[in-house]
Amino acid sequence: MTLKHRTTIKIKLSHKKGME
């Protein structure tokens, strides 16, 4: 897994939390 991919996942998770 590349660092960029991991960052994308983190952003996606943060975005989900923000929407909740």
C-alpha positions in Angstrom: 0.0 0.0 0.0 1.4 3.4 -1.0 1.5 6.3 1.3 -0.8 8.3 -1.0 -3.4 5.5 -0.8 -3.3 5.4 3.0 -3.7 9.2 3.1 -6.8 8.9 0.9 -8.3 6.3 3.2 -7.7 8.6 6.2 -9.3 11.5 4.4 -12.3 9.4 3.4 -12.7 8.2 7.0 -12.5 11.8 8.3 -15.0 12.9 5.7 -17.4 10.2 6.8 -17.1 11.3 10.5 -17.7 14.9 9.5 -20.9 14.0 7.6 -22.3 12.0 10.6 
